[in-house]
Amino acid sequence: MVTAINDNMFTVDVMHDPYRYYGRIRDEDPVHWNELYEVWVITRHDDLVWLTRNHEQFSNAVFANDPRPAYPPINESDNELYDFMKAANQQRFIQYDRPEHLEMRKVMHAYFTPKSMEEWRPLIKSAITDLLDAAEERGEVDLMRDLAVPLPVLVIAEMMGVPESERSHIRMLAEKLLHNGRSEPDRMRIVVEGIKGMNDYVNPIVEDRMVNPKDDFISVLAGGEKSGVFTREQVLGNTALLLLAGHETTINLICNGTLSFMNNRDQWDLLHTDPEGLMVRATEEALRHDSPVKSLQRIAKEDVEIRGKHIKKDDRIRWFMSSANRDPDKFENPDAMDITRWPNPHVAFGAGIHHCLGATLARV
């Protein structure tokens, strides 16, 4: 039996208070077909984990295998730009299934080990201090403008080996790439400008790193190209992915986490009593309580049944990590922020073979 729901999952009201909506659909129909978006909606923690671990049945290659037009709609004259965007984005390693995904991930994993990411802590702490000091000198602090937006660009640019004088250009490109998540009908023009600008900037660096490798992320990708794991298009696509994914998720984590603490001052006060002892648990709870990424999409490789619902081959599936992280079947008192919560099996970084490669950096 297929239960169809015609909800608009991304209205302003839902985006302002998503957890009320998630709670309702999780209770009433945790696996259902959304007719408006033509997608299966998955909301329960156990279902999400099961899906991520059964990668043989679900494909990450969404851009390569989803023929439908852009939604929200774009200008009809921009359809070729949309096709260009899809072709560029499907070069990212997260858009591949095994065995290609595994080979690509192996190349990049060495750069993102916990030990390697811990070495970035002094730079990150120094950058935060400098950004907040500069805001204090101006006499006011806008957390998003003064910290959340500039911090990830600064760190990612350092990882890419971008000189300080060119970081404003990288930030501009990141802002253009972020338009892909917006709803304006002319957004594809800005997104494609960002993709082409990023490719034009990175390609000469890759050429140099092929001959003169350095201790940066682009050198890792260039090494992967030399060994035959990556094509040049995949190198460019994965460099853009680092910039985009690291930028957007860090902004969301800083802002969402701060808002959660502002709305739960008792937890903020508790953290102040033992910041060293509680910081790890507080970080995990901030990730659970208001996840920086709300949902992800997959495509069914074969017919599958979940909770009595028959999902057909090639159907789209969207699972909501943010709903799973408030699932009362998994978390006691799930809507409450509790920085002593442990264990904390949240899925803010996904699960299975596509678990976020940058999770350790995000935690740092």
SVG drawing of the C-alpha trace seen along z (x, -y; Angstrom):
<svg xmlns="http://www.w3.org/2000/svg" viewBox="-2 -50 60 55">
<polyline fill="none" stroke="black" stroke-width="0.4" points="0.0,0.0 1.3,-3.5 0.2,-6.3 0.5,-9.6 1.0,-12.9 0.9,-16.2 2.8,-18.4 5.2,-21.1 8.1,-20.1 10.0,-23.3 7.6,-26.1 8.7,-29.1 6.7,-27.8 8.2,-24.3 11.7,-25.7 11.2,-28.0 9.9,-25.1 10.8,-21.9 10.7,-19.6 7.0,-20.1 6.4,-18.9 8.9,-16.1 7.3,-14.9 3.9,-14.7 4.9,-12.8 7.2,-10.5 4.3,-9.6 1.5,-9.4 3.4,-7.9 7.1,-7.5 7.6,-6.1 5.4,-7.7 5.3,-8.9 5.2,-12.7 3.2,-13.4 4.3,-17.0 8.0,-16.2 7.6,-12.7 9.9,-11.3 9.7,-8.7 10.1,-10.4 12.0,-8.5 11.8,-9.9 12.7,-7.2 16.2,-6.6 16.3,-2.8 15.0,-3.1 17.6,-5.7 20.5,-3.6 19.1,-0.5 19.0,-2.4 22.5,-3.8 23.9,-0.3 22.2,1.3 24.1,-0.6 23.7,2.3 20.0,1.4 20.2,-2.4 22.3,-4.6 24.0,-7.9 24.2,-8.7 21.3,-11.1 22.4,-13.7 23.3,-11.0 20.0,-9.1 17.3,-11.7 15.8,-13.0 13.3,-15.4 13.6,-19.2 14.8,-21.5 12.6,-22.1 11.8,-24.7 11.4,-25.6 14.0,-27.6 13.7,-29.9 13.0,-27.7 15.9,-29.5 18.3,-28.2 17.7,-24.5 21.0,-24.1 22.7,-25.7 20.8,-23.2 22.2,-20.3 25.7,-21.8 25.3,-22.0 24.2,-18.4 27.1,-17.2 29.6,-19.1 28.0,-17.9 27.9,-14.3 31.8,-14.3 31.9,-14.5 32.8,-11.3 29.6,-11.3 27.7,-10.9 29.3,-7.5 28.5,-4.0 31.0,-1.3 33.5,-0.4 34.3,-3.9 33.2,-5.6 35.5,-3.4 38.6,-4.0 38.0,-7.8 37.3,-7.9 40.5,-5.9 42.6,-8.6 41.0,-11.4 40.7,-9.6 44.3,-9.9 44.0,-13.7 40.9,-13.6 42.2,-11.3 41.4,-12.3 45.1,-12.9 45.5,-15.1 42.4,-17.1 43.5,-17.7 46.6,-19.5 44.2,-22.2 42.9,-23.0 45.5,-25.8 44.8,-27.5 41.0,-27.3 41.3,-28.6 43.5,-31.5 41.1,-32.3 38.1,-32.4 39.9,-34.7 40.9,-37.1 37.4,-37.1 35.7,-37.8 38.3,-40.4 37.6,-42.2 33.9,-42.1 34.3,-43.4 36.3,-46.3 33.4,-47.3 31.2,-47.4 28.7,-44.7 28.7,-41.0 26.6,-39.4 27.5,-35.7 26.7,-34.7 28.4,-37.6 31.4,-37.9 32.2,-34.2 30.1,-31.5 30.6,-32.7 34.3,-33.8 35.6,-30.9 35.1,-27.9 36.3,-29.8 39.5,-30.7 40.1,-27.2 39.2,-25.5 41.3,-28.0 44.2,-27.1 43.6,-23.4 43.5,-24.1 46.7,-26.1 45.1,-29.4 47.2,-32.4 45.6,-34.9 45.4,-37.6 43.0,-35.4 40.7,-34.2 38.1,-36.9 37.8,-35.4 37.2,-31.9 34.6,-33.3 32.8,-34.9 32.8,-31.6 31.5,-29.7 28.6,-32.2 27.7,-31.6 27.8,-27.8 25.5,-28.1 22.7,-29.5 22.0,-25.9 20.0,-25.5 17.9,-28.6 14.5,-29.0 15.0,-31.9 14.1,-30.9 17.3,-32.6 19.6,-30.8 21.3,-28.5 23.1,-31.5 24.8,-32.3 25.5,-28.6 27.1,-28.0 29.2,-31.2 30.5,-29.7 31.3,-26.3 33.1,-27.8 34.9,-30.3 36.0,-27.6 37.2,-25.4 39.1,-28.3 40.8,-29.1 41.6,-25.5 42.7,-24.0 46.1,-25.8 46.8,-24.9 46.1,-21.2 48.6,-21.4 51.2,-22.8 50.5,-20.2 50.9,-17.4 54.5,-18.4 55.1,-20.1 52.9,-18.5 52.5,-20.2 50.9,-19.4 47.4,-20.5 44.1,-18.9 44.5,-19.8 47.8,-17.9 46.0,-14.8 43.5,-15.0 46.2,-15.7 48.0,-12.5 44.7,-10.6 44.6,-11.9 48.2,-10.8 47.4,-7.3 44.3,-7.0 41.7,-7.1 40.4,-10.6 39.8,-12.3 40.5,-16.1 36.8,-16.7 36.5,-14.7 39.4,-16.6 37.7,-19.9 34.3,-18.6 35.7,-17.3 37.6,-20.6 34.3,-22.4 32.7,-19.9 35.2,-20.6 34.5,-24.3 30.7,-24.0 30.1,-21.2 32.6,-22.6 31.2,-26.1 27.5,-25.5 27.6,-22.8 29.9,-24.9 27.7,-27.9 24.7,-25.9 26.4,-24.1 27.8,-27.3 24.5,-29.2 22.1,-26.3 24.3,-25.3 24.5,-28.8 20.7,-29.2 20.1,-25.9 22.3,-27.1 20.5,-30.5 17.1,-28.7 18.5,-26.4 20.4,-28.7 20.6,-26.0 22.7,-23.9 24.9,-26.9 25.4,-27.5 26.1,-23.8 28.8,-23.8 30.5,-26.7 30.9,-24.7 33.1,-22.2 33.9,-23.2 36.8,-20.7 34.8,-17.8 31.6,-18.5 32.7,-19.9 32.7,-16.5 29.2,-15.7 28.0,-19.2 29.3,-19.1 27.5,-15.8 24.3,-17.1 24.4,-20.3 24.8,-18.1 21.8,-16.0 19.5,-18.7 19.6,-20.8 21.5,-19.0 23.4,-21.2 22.1,-19.1 18.4,-18.3 18.1,-15.6 19.8,-13.6 18.5,-11.9 19.1,-8.5 17.6,-6.4 16.4,-2.8 18.4,-0.4 15.8,2.3 12.3,2.9 12.4,2.6 9.8,2.9 10.1,0.7 7.4,0.7 5.0,2.3 5.5,-0.3 6.7,0.9 9.5,-1.3 10.0,-0.7 13.3,-0.6 14.4,-4.1 12.1,-5.8 13.7,-8.7 14.1,-8.5 14.8,-11.5 15.7,-10.6 15.6,-13.3 18.5,-13.0 17.0,-15.9 13.9,-13.9 15.8,-10.7 17.8,-12.7 14.6,-13.6 13.1,-10.0 11.7,-9.1 12.2,-5.4 16.0,-6.2 16.4,-9.2 14.9,-9.8 13.1,-13.2 14.4,-13.9 13.2,-17.5 15.2,-18.5 18.8,-19.7 20.9,-17.7 24.7,-18.1 25.1,-15.1 23.4,-12.8 25.5,-9.7 25.7,-7.6 24.5,-9.9 24.0,-7.8 22.9,-10.8 23.1,-10.6 24.0,-14.2 26.9,-13.0 24.9,-10.2 25.9,-6.6 27.3,-3.6 29.9,-3.9 28.9,-7.5 29.4,-8.7 30.7,-12.3 34.4,-12.4 34.8,-15.8 33.1,-14.8 36.3,-15.0 37.1,-18.4 33.5,-19.6 34.0,-18.4 37.3,-20.2"/>
</svg>
